[in-house]
Amino acid sequence: MDLQVKIGELSLSNPVLTASGTFGYGIEFESFFDISRLGGICTKGLSLLPRVGNPPPRIRETASGMLNAIGLANIGVEAFCKDKLPRLRELGATVIPNLYASSVEDFIALAERLDREEGIAAVEVNVSCPNVTKGGLAFGVDPVAAAGVTAAVCKATRFPVWVKLSPEAGRITDVACACEEAGAQALSAINTIRGFAIDTETWRPLLANRTGGLSGPAIKPIAVRMVWEICQAVRIPVIGVGGIASAEDAIEFMLAGASAVQVGSANFRDPMASMTVLEGISAYCERKGLAAKDLIGKVVLD
Ligand SMILES: Cc1cc2nc3c(=O)[nH]c(=O)nc-3n(C[C@H](O)[C@H](O)[C@H](O)COP(=O)(O)O)c2cc1C
């Protein structure tokens, strides 16, 4: 089947990627399947220095989803380049490092550090993490701030820049347009939505951070709606993410206009989830006699 899709100048073998923070650095999954089969792997958010993240408990199950307040725990960009990237290159994976910083200067430093490496397909700029006190949402809900980060990262790297948008922006399309104008080659939508859960025995919050980001099937209709709206507002490709657990979920995003999709929380329940989605899309395209790219934006609205 012809499953190829184009994300700006980048050609992906298929439209199924894994979402940042739900697939480690990729190599944790190499015993489950050949990770080079994925359209791409968005790594856990990388910061300039290692971060321990928030105190536990930092993940809770909810009805049709999960709340997380990891707080961007990660090994830092240097350890990623030294200890993870060589293996990812060896395995032939399509790698998209996800970047987090609390200042524009740190975003630039991160992008410049990665620019010295080979084997990177694109970088995904996270301006939408709801679980950190600095950066994150502060950039993602403000079109001017989001555009500032985007322009700075674009200038600091030769790799295509994707920007990961927040559903918490007042008008996500305003942020999308600002990032497009600032040079983004693609947009990923959406990150998690803040939620709050309380233990009815202790009357205390279930997460040590109190609030956390809601993900999983519960947010899928919101994500599909936002992807659809963004696709009408911009000309660059949009990558759909939010609650995808089956091929049908992924196809829905593509019909709404997404050029590719990311599988997130579903990886926690089933490490093979992204492969199931990929195989399902392939079977669907075969049954319909279509290429994957023929699905993009084909929702029938009359
Ligand atoms: C435990 C966890 C950690 C995450 N970490 C990141 C991250 O580091 N950077 C980022 O851009 N998004 C992060 N996300 C957001 C996901 O990439 C994705 O946008 C979101 O979970 C919605 O997709 P899903 O419903 O398929 O999980 C994280 C999500 C979860 C559940």
Ligand as a Chemical Component Dictionary entry (heavy atoms), coordinates in Angstrom:
data_LIG
# 
_chem_comp.id                   LIG 
_chem_comp.type                 NON-POLYMER 
_chem_comp.pdbx_formal_charge   0 
_chem_comp.three_letter_code    LIG 
# 
loop_
_chem_comp_atom.comp_id 
_chem_comp_atom.atom_id 
_chem_comp_atom.alt_atom_id 
_chem_comp_atom.type_symbol 
_chem_comp_atom.charge 
_chem_comp_atom.model_Cartn_x 
_chem_comp_atom.model_Cartn_y 
_chem_comp_atom.model_Cartn_z 
_chem_comp_atom.pdbx_ordinal 
LIG C1  C1  C 0 2.575  10.731 30.462 1  
LIG C2  C2  C 0 2.570  11.754 29.362 2  
LIG C3  C3  C 0 3.709  12.524 29.126 3  
LIG C4  C4  C 0 3.701  13.481 28.103 4  
LIG N1  N1  N 0 4.835  14.205 27.860 5  
LIG C5  C5  C 0 4.854  15.101 26.825 6  
LIG C6  C6  C 0 6.061  15.803 26.499 7  
LIG O1  O1  O 0 7.114  15.608 27.109 8  
LIG N2  N2  N 0 6.017  16.704 25.473 9  
LIG C7  C7  C 0 4.862  16.929 24.738 10 
LIG O2  O2  O 0 4.868  17.743 23.810 11 
LIG N3  N3  N 0 3.709  16.239 25.013 12 
LIG C8  C8  C 0 3.696  15.347 26.031 13 
LIG N4  N4  N 0 2.544  14.642 26.300 14 
LIG C9  C9  C 0 1.335  14.884 25.479 15 
LIG C10 C10 C 0 1.159  13.813 24.402 16 
LIG O3  O3  O 0 2.243  13.811 23.503 17 
LIG C11 C11 C 0 -0.166 14.006 23.639 18 
LIG O4  O4  O 0 -0.166 15.273 23.023 19 
LIG C12 C12 C 0 -1.378 13.910 24.538 20 
LIG O5  O5  O 0 -1.223 12.907 25.506 21 
LIG C13 C13 C 0 -2.662 13.641 23.757 22 
LIG O6  O6  O 0 -2.573 12.417 23.051 23 
LIG P1  P1  P 0 -3.179 11.009 23.622 24 
LIG O7  O7  O 0 -4.586 11.320 24.058 25 
LIG O8  O8  O 0 -3.099 10.066 22.484 26 
LIG O9  O9  O 0 -2.326 10.632 24.775 27 
LIG C14 C14 C 0 2.530  13.680 27.319 28 
LIG C15 C15 C 0 1.388  12.896 27.567 29 
LIG C16 C16 C 0 1.391  11.935 28.568 30 
LIG C17 C17 C 0 0.148  11.107 28.790 31 
# 
loop_
_chem_comp_bond.comp_id 
_chem_comp_bond.atom_id_1 
_chem_comp_bond.atom_id_2 
_chem_comp_bond.value_order 
_chem_comp_bond.pdbx_ordinal 
LIG C1  C2  SING 1  
LIG C2  C3  SING 2  
LIG C2  C16 DOUB 3  
LIG C3  C4  DOUB 4  
LIG C4  N1  SING 5  
LIG C4  C14 SING 6  
LIG N1  C5  DOUB 7  
LIG C5  C6  SING 8  
LIG C5  C8  SING 9  
LIG C6  O1  DOUB 10 
LIG C6  N2  SING 11 
LIG N2  C7  SING 12 
LIG C7  O2  DOUB 13 
LIG C7  N3  SING 14 
LIG N3  C8  DOUB 15 
LIG C8  N4  SING 16 
LIG N4  C9  SING 17 
LIG N4  C14 SING 18 
LIG C9  C10 SING 19 
LIG C10 O3  SING 20 
LIG C10 C11 SING 21 
LIG C11 O4  SING 22 
LIG C11 C12 SING 23 
LIG C12 O5  SING 24 
LIG C12 C13 SING 25 
LIG C13 O6  SING 26 
LIG O6  P1  SING 27 
LIG P1  O7  DOUB 28 
LIG P1  O8  SING 29 
LIG P1  O9  SING 30 
LIG C14 C15 DOUB 31 
LIG C15 C16 SING 32 
LIG C16 C17 SING 33 
# 
